Amino acid sequence: MAMVVASEKKCDFIALSEPNLTKCKSNNKHMYVSEDLGAMIINYSQRYDVTKYRTVGCWICVETKGVSLYSVYISPNKCSPEGFLNHLGNIQQTLQAISS
């Protein structure tokens, strides 16, 4: 469904949470998956070159010239309140590093 909508709307990227695990493991060079397989970013139009990709736990970040795109999924079934705060802290640190 996401691919259909992306095509109709002429999207460049698709950010997903809880993506299909078979797709996550397909090693498609235009799909970027978080470390815990809970979030994904697809470079759908491939008009932009991804210059950097990184992931820690529940989030994934891809960077192109001038744009950083994050996809985050923190499952309430897999995360304690303390873990949630740790994830937010990690994301905040990377955002601060990018903006510096």
N, C-alpha and C positions, 0 to 999 in steps of 0.2 A: 504494500500500500504506500509506503514512504517513497518508493521509487516512482510510482505513478504520479503522486502529488508533486514530487520534485521535477519531474519531466514537464508537467502541465504548467508549473509556476516558474520554470526555467531557473531552478536553484543551482547554486554553485556547490554548496556543502549541505550535508544532512547530518544532524547530531541526533543520536539515538540512545535510549536507555534500555537496558535488558535486551540487547540484540540477540538474534539467532546464533547459537553457539557454533553451528556448522559453518556459518558465514565468518564468524570470528576466527576460526581456525583455518580458513581457506588460503591464507597468505596472499590475498589480493593486494597489490601494491598501492591501491587507491583507498584502502580501508585501514583505519588506524583504531586500535582497540586498547582499552584501559587494561592495566595489569590484572585486575580481578575479573575481566570480561564483562563488566556491568555497563560500560559506556563505549560508544563507538562514534567516530566521525568518518564520513565518506566524502572524498573529494569527487563529487558527482559529475560536475561539468568538466573537470580536469583543465579548466582555463587558467588555474592558478597553480604554480609550483609550490609544493610544501617544502619549506627550507629547514624546518626543525619540527621534531616530534618528541614528546615526552609524556610519560605516565608515571603516576605513583598511586597505587591502590585503586581508588574509586574514580579517578579522573584521567582524562586524556586531553592533551593540548596539541594542536597543530598550529604552526606559524607559516604565514606567507609574507611576502613583502608588504609590510605595513599593517597586517592583521594577525591577531592571535585569537584562536577560537577554542573554547573549552566545552567539553561535554562531561557532566558529572552525574553519577548516580550512586547514592548512598542508600543501601537497602536497610530498612528498619529491622529486617530479620537477621542481619549479619553484623549489626553495629550497636555498641553500647552508647549511652550519652557521651561518655568520655571519648570514645573512638570517633564519634561524630564531630566533636570539638577539635580533635587532632586533625581530622581530614580538612576541616575548614581552615585551620591554622596553616596546613601545608599549602592549600590553594592560595591563601592570602599572601604567603611568602613568595610564591612564584609570580603572583600579580604585581607585587611590589618590586620584584627584581626586573620585570619587564618594563614597568613604568619609570624606572630609574635611568 
